[in-house]
């Protein structure tokens, strides 16, 4: 087994002090450690793991090289030091230790500071360099600026890694691409993200079989038209007093509109092969999607109660006042105790879709500093590749085990989340610093302005931000 040597380093101009791991030769194993290593070797060999070899036909040997996967939330002592919460996690830790034993390297994921300081830490190190061997975890705050400043290593030049392997999330490579080069990767399944929750009781009371939505999704007939029919059926004046008692939906406008645009085969911002961004806000498909979203809002959305907070719509769904709500998958944690039964499907298909149910991926990205020389960067990347392989012995569907307890329908996991994993769409608008789509959505969704009016009013300011991002 390998030991971890720690020291305190100054992170560039911010002088942020972070715990780091430096390259070190492995210590001589004790008898107990050798025995443990043999047990792990047998376990993963029996699980079908094949030890990887380099271009010379020899098992990879990194001479004790130490790599830090650096984020802003993990344990400062590393993930390997954390107590396992499940057998899956425990086997994952054992596999990562086996990787370190087998390939003579050391790697773990550490939190090296807070969320607020992380972008500057990344920028500082990628500019000035240092002794540490980093794989940085970054979000949208660092991606655009880092690509613009050439802070990250071109991963497409690393030939020892099969970047077409299914473990690598393609949308992340697309998001960080310039021509045939790409600068970011992600070896972890993307979060499922946005879809549509539905209240089964309200559907049944409107003579709609809730499972029919899953059936339509499976058949490819869960469309805008099918959705509107259900919105209309569930917007009801039950006691005939002229006041609606239940409504078709209540949404956070941005969640609904982002998904509506995506579902019609379009986007707010596009990116060409040269890596340059361009506006698609005035595209016919985008305008069509926003006009449709506005009509759905005005005809079927529950009006906001007088004096209500901005998040009133969440209570409306939780209390069974609306049949549908477009939202992020992670809200299952807020509705686990909801009295009415509920389900979860992808956003319905628009008329210009390609027939595939999707969601928007906006996940954290992994990058290697561009200041490293070729040999160092390739060794870091290969260690990260070996360390991030799926744990042997678990099938392709092992990821679902964490989701089954959170949902009331297995179909929501096996069908909806599977589609979201398979068909994620990149959001480029989050990479344009200062771009606020609320200036369009907050006016068009409730019908204060037409989409054409909103696009005309924001065109110049949006283009200036896009031009700045492209410089």
N, C-alpha and C positions, 0 to 999 in steps of 0.2 A: 504494500500500500504506500501511497505517497503522502508526504506531509505538506502542510501549507505554511509558507513563510509570509508574514505580514509586515507591512511598514506603512508609515504615514507619508503621503505625498501631497504637494501643493498642486491644485488643479488650475494651472495657467493664471490668468489675470485675476480671477475671482479669489485666489488663495483658499479655495474650499478644501478642507481637509477630509480626505476619504480613506477608508481602509482598502488596501490593494494587495494583490498577490503578485509576487515576482517569480521569474523563472528560477527553478531550483532543481538540482539533481535529486533523484529519489533516494530516500534513505534505505539502508539495508533492512529487509523485512525480518520481523521476529518469527519464531516458529508458529505462533498463534496467527499472525497475519498471513503467513504462507498457507496455513491450513484453510483460513477463510477464503483466500484467493482461489484455492483449488475447488472449494465448494461452489463458488460463483461460476467458475469456469465450467464445471460439470452441469450446473443448472441451465446455463444459457446455451451450451452446446446441445444439450438434450432438447432445448426449446427450438432448435433449428438455426441458431445464429452461426453465420459463417465469418470467420475472422478475415478482415480485409487486408489486402496486400498492395504495395505500391507498384509502380511501373517496372521495377526490377524483380518483381515476384517475391519480395520479402514483406513480412508483416510490418506495418507502419510502426516506427519507433521515433518518438519525438524527444528523446533524451531528457525527459523530465520537464519539458516546457510547460509553463503554467499560463492558463488563459482565464480572464475574468469576463463573464457575461454580466454587463453592468446595467442595471435599471435603477428606478427610484423608489421601489416599494418592497423589495425582497429583504429577507433577514440579512443584517450586516455581517453575520457570520457564515452566510451561505445556505443554500437550500438543502445541502446534504446534512446540515446540522439540525434541521427541523424534524420534529416528531411526525411520523407518517399518520395520515388520517384514514387510510384504507389499505387493503392488501395491494391494490394497484399502485398506489404511491410508494409503498415499501419495495415492491419489485422494481419500480422505476429507479429508486435510489440504489438498489443493489446492481442494477444494470449499468448505471453511470459509474459506479465504483469499479465494476468489471471492465468497462471501457478504459478507465484510467490505468488499471493494472495491466491490461493487455497491450496498450499502445504507449505505455511509458510516458504519460502526460498527466496533467492536473487541470481540471476545469470545474467551475461551479458558478452559480448565479448569485450576485450580491447586490444589495441596495447601497449605492455610494453617495447618497445625498437626497435632498427633497425634490419634489416634482418641480417646484419653481426654479431651482438652480440647475436642473439637469441639462437643458439646452446649452447653457453657457459652458458647463463642464465639458460636454461633447465637443463644442466648437473650439474650446481652448486646447484640448488634447489633440484633436485632429489637425490643428494648426501648428502647435509647437512640438508635439510628440513626447516621448518619455520611455521609461524602461518597461512599463506595464504592457501586457498583450491583451488588448480589449476587443470584445465584441459588444458594441453599444446597442441597447434597446432604445429606440427613439419613437416619437410620435410626430404629428403634423407640424408641430412648432419647429422641428429641426429638419424635416425632410426637404422642403423647398429651399430653405436657406443653405443647407448643406450641399444639395445638388448644384445650386447656383455657384457656390464658392469652391466646388470640386474638393470637398472635404472627405469624401468616401471612396473606398477602393472599388474598382471595376470588377465585380464578381464574375462577370462573363469570361474573364481571362483565366479563371481558375479551372483548369481542365480535369483535375483529379476528382471533381465532384460532378455527379449526374444531376444537373439542375432540372431535368425533366422528371425526376423521381416524384411520385405523387405526394411525398411529405412536404415538398416546397409549395407554398401558396402562390399560384401564378399571378393573382391580382396584385400582390406586393411587388413582384418583379416588374409588372407592367407599370405600377405607380412610380417606380424609381428608374424607369428606363430612359435612355437617350440613344436613339437609333438601335443598333444591335447590342448595346451595352446596358447593363443594369447594375444598380449600386446597393440594393437592399434585398433582403430575403426574409422568410418566416417559415420555420419548420414545425409550426404548431397550427392545428386546425383553426380557421378563423371563427370568431364569435358569430352565432347565427344572426344576430341583429334584428332588423325590422320586419314585422309581419302584421297579421290581423288577429286579434283576440275576438272571440264571439261568445255571447251568453246563450247557453242552450235552452234555458227556461223561456226566455223571450221569443226565441225562434219557434219552439214547440207551440207556444200560445198563439203564434201567427201561422200555425199549420205548416211549419217547415221542419223537416227532419235535419237535425244538426249534422249528422254524419254525412248528409248529402254534400256538404261543402268539401269534406275530405274526398268524397267520391268524384266530385267535379274537378278538384285539384289533380287527382290521379288521372282523370280522363282528358285533362287539358281544356275543360269547359268552364273553369272558374275564371270568369271574365268581368270586365267593368259592367257589362249589361246584366249578368247574373247577380252581381253584387248590388246593383241599383234596385233590382226587383226585390231583394231581401231588405234593403234599406226602406223601401216604400212600404213593404208589408209589416215591418216592425215599428214604423212611425204611426202610432195609433191613438185615437181618441176612444178609449175603452168605454167610458160612461156617457158618451154622446153629449157632453156639456160644452162642446166647442173648443176645448182645451186639450192639447195632446198630453197623454199620460205616459207614453213611452216614445223613445226616439230611436232612429236607426243607428246613430253614432254620436260620439263626442271624442274629439281628437286634439292633441297638441298639433297646431297647424303645420309646423315644420316637419314633424314625423310623417304626417299624411302626404304632404306635397313632395317631399323627397322621394317617397316610394311611388307616388303617382307618376312623376316624371320618369323614373327608372323603368316602371312597368310599361311605358309606351315606347321603349326602345331609344331613349334619348338621355340627355344629361344637362346639367347646368354649364359645366365646363368640360371641354374636350382637350386632348393632347395629341399632337401630330407625331410622325415618326422621328422628327428631329428633337422631340422633347419639349416643344413649344406649346403653351396653353392657348386656347381660344374660347371665346364665349359661344355658348349654344342656347342662351336664354331666349333669343328670338327665333329659334328653329321652329318650324311648323309643328313638329311633334311635341316640343316643349310647351308651346302655346296651347295646343290641343289638350295636353294633360292638365295644365293649370286651369283652363276654362272648365274642363270636366270637374276638377276638384272643387272649384268655386261653386258649381251648380249643385254638387253633392252636399256641400256645406250649407248652402242657403235653403235647400229643400228638405234635408233629413237630419241636420245636426241640432242637438239640444242647445237652446240658447244659454249663454253663460248666465248664471244667477246674478242678480244685482249685488254688487259689492264683493263678488267672489274673488278669491285669489287666482293667480294665473294657472294653477294646477287643479282647478275645480273638476276638470274632465276625468281625473283618475278616480275621484270619489263617485262620480256619476256611473262609471262602469262597475266599480266595486259594489255599489248599492243596487245594481240591477235596474238602472234607469235607462240604459242604452244597450242596444244589441251588439254593436261592433266598436272596436277601438284599434286603430293602427298605432303600434308602439314597438319598442325594443323588447326582444325576448327576455332580457334580464328582469323585466317587471313581474315575472312569475313569482319572484320573492315577495312582492307586495300584495299579490292576490291569492296566495296559497290558502288563506283562511276564508276566502270569499264564499258566501252562503250558496249562491247559485253555481251550478256546474258550468264549466267553460272549456273552450278548445282554442287551437291556434293553427292558422294556415298562412301561406304566403300571400302577399298582396296580389289581387286579381290581375289578369293580363289585359293590357290595353290593346286597341285595334292595330297598333303598329309594332307590337312585340314580336319576338322571334319564336314565341310559343314555349319558352322556357321560364319557369317560375324562379325568381331571383330574390336577392336581397342586396343591400349595400354593405360592402366590407370597408371598414375604417379601423384596421387593427394596427397595433404597434409593429414596428419594423426593426430588423436586426441589420446593423452595418459594421463594417471594419474600417478603421481610420485609413485614409488615403496616404498618410505620411509614412506608412511602413514600406520597406523594400519588398520586392517580389517574393523572395524566399520566406520572409517572416510572415507576410500576409497569407501566403498559400498554406503554411503550417497552421496558422491560427484558424483559417477557414476549414481545413481538413479535420482538425481536432473538434471544432464546433459541429461539423457534419457527423462525425462518429458519435459524439456525445448526444446529439439530438435525434438519433435514430429511434424509432418506436421500440418499446420494450418487447423483446422476443417472447412468444408464447401467448400474446394477445392478438385477437383478430382485428380486422379493419374497423369493426363496429364497437370496439372497446370504449371509445369516447362517449358512446350513448349511455353508458352505465351511470354517469354523473347526472344525466338529464332526466332519466325515467322517474326518479322520485319527485322531481319538481313539477311534472306535468300530470294531468289527470287522464290524458289519452296517450297510449303508446303510439298511435298514428301521428300525433304531433311531433314525436321524436323520429320515428322510423321514416316518415314521409316528408313532413314539413322541414324539420331541421336538416334532414339529409339533402333536400333540394337547396337549402340555403348554403350548406357547405359546398355543394357541387357547383353552384352557379352564382358566385359572388361578383358584384360589379364594383369597380374602383370609384371612389369619390375624389375627383381632382379639385373640386371647389374648396375643400379644406386646406389645400396647399397654396392657395392664393392669400397672402397676408392682407388682412383688412377687408376682405370681401364679405359683405353682410347680405346674405340672401333674404334676410328678414324684410329688407326694404321692398322686396317683391312679394314674398309670401304673405306677410301680415296685412297687405293691402288687397291682394287679389283673392285669397282664400275666402274672406268674409264678404267679398263683393264691393269693397270700397272703390276699387279701380279695376279696369280691364287689364288683362295681361299685356296687351299692346301698349297701353298707357304706362304701365309699370316698367316695361322694358325700355321704352323711349326715355323715361326719366332717369334710369340708372345706367344707360348704355355708356355714356362718357366716363363716369366715375369708375365703372367696372373695367372698362378698357384700359384706363390708366393704371389700375392695379395689376391687370394682366400683363401689360407692357413692362411694368417694373419687375414682375416675377420672371419675365422672359429675358431680361437684360443679363 
